[in-house]
Amino acid sequence: MNKIYLDYAATTPVDPAVVKTMQPYFSKIFANPASFHSYGQEAKSGLEKARKKVAEFIGAHDDEIVFTSGGTESNNLAIKGVAYKNGKRGNHIITSNIEHHAILNPCKFLEKQGYRVSYLPVDKNGLIDPDDVKKVITDKTILISIMHANNEIGTIQPVEEIGTMAREREIYFHTDAVQTLGHIPVNVEDIHVDLLSASAHKLYGPKGVGFLYIKKGTKISSFMHGGEQEYGLRASTHNIPGIVGLGKAVEVAKSHLREEGAKLTDLRNQLIEGVLKNIEHTMLNGHPKKRLPNNANIAIQYVEGESMLLDLDMEGIICSTGSACSSMSLEPSHVLLSLGLSYEVAHGSLRFSLGKYTERADIDTVIEVLPKIVKRLRTISSLYSSSKSTTIIN
Ligand SMILES: *Cc1c(COP(=O)(O)O)cnc(C)c1O
């Protein structure tokens, strides 16, 4: 059976055009791009063409792109790299409660080394108030890192406002754009960012490759010490097939960005409306409008997310509860809890993330199958039978 994949925010399949572009770089154009011989120069040409495509796509210069092993490394390089290099100027970093662990954990790591981190709250829709950012800025603040859009609830942050504010005060601004690149327009000039992280496997490229945009003049240090690759900021022989694949993925995304966004917004709205209408005690998590075109995160009260996920899987529908990382543990997602949801409601939330192979019929299937699953699970749920007096969601 061909399953209905609705977990594109966790990872995407590699586009066939991307696979085709990568192919020659495994065994034919395999040389080390740092080598001066003709073979090496061929590989280097592939590398630099990819760099140009990525730079153009986000409105940057070629030499502002540093290729990495993915979103996690890009975020680590941004946070630790800026913190270490600018430690003399100040030791204060501002971020939010709903960042990916690839931001939160480097921040926690730095706290142990004497840095101070402010974790900003979000409102019930997952939005950060730029005024809250302003309030916590001190003369020791060296970096603000706020994600472009959240991977679990899809809320898109007011990064332009935050970026403008940071620039006025000469504080570096970083954004984790892993969920937005290739899905909504991303332009470093519009956002006023100094650093921006992205990952290929979230936009139909291969896993294990990404980049960090670093605005010219940004003071940052490397934490991968070795050769002089990537302007000395990221040692190690280049993953040429991966980088070439990332370049192609960006090119493909660019050509479909607008129509893809419109199509997915439509399908996503149908999914949200259908589920909210057909199942009582449900609610949309995240902002109703300022959200990624492909994200539908829905709280379904009186049922365990994991039970729904397994039942849906047996019916051929793949989705997730919270994020992939938090579904490995029993702790409910830190993002959903930050919205003010109770443990129970957070536990009963499902994330459907759509992608370019999602069709109307897939959405119809979910709208038809999910109510039956929820109904069955609720009949055996003690939470539901005692619910009459404790309804939290209408
Ligand atoms: C997936 C993701 C990451 C991590 O990217 P990897 O390439 O898997 O390391 C970081 N931030 C966000 C928002 C993500 O969705």
PDBQT file of the ligand as one rigid body, heavy atoms in Angstrom, charges set to zero:
ROOT
HETATM    1  C1  LIG A 401      15.083  20.007  11.252  1.00  0.00    +0.000 C 
HETATM    2  C2  LIG A 401      15.370  21.269  11.973  1.00  0.00    +0.000 A 
HETATM    3  C3  LIG A 401      16.661  21.551  12.451  1.00  0.00    +0.000 A 
HETATM    4  C4  LIG A 401      17.787  20.562  12.348  1.00  0.00    +0.000 C 
HETATM    5  O1  LIG A 401      18.254  20.409  11.037  1.00  0.00    +0.000 OA
HETATM    6  P1  LIG A 401      19.183  19.135  10.681  1.00  0.00    +0.000 P 
HETATM    7  O2  LIG A 401      19.631  19.392   9.288  1.00  0.00    +0.000 OA
HETATM    8  O3  LIG A 401      18.294  17.936  10.790  1.00  0.00    +0.000 OA
HETATM    9  O4  LIG A 401      20.300  19.126  11.652  1.00  0.00    +0.000 OA
HETATM   10  C5  LIG A 401      16.882  22.767  13.053  1.00  0.00    +0.000 A 
HETATM   11  N1  LIG A 401      15.898  23.662  13.182  1.00  0.00    +0.000 NA
HETATM   12  C6  LIG A 401      14.648  23.438  12.740  1.00  0.00    +0.000 A 
HETATM   13  C7  LIG A 401      13.615  24.481  12.896  1.00  0.00    +0.000 C 
HETATM   14  C8  LIG A 401      14.339  22.228  12.124  1.00  0.00    +0.000 A 
HETATM   15  O5  LIG A 401      13.104  22.003  11.699  1.00  0.00    +0.000 OA
ENDROOT
TORSDOF 0
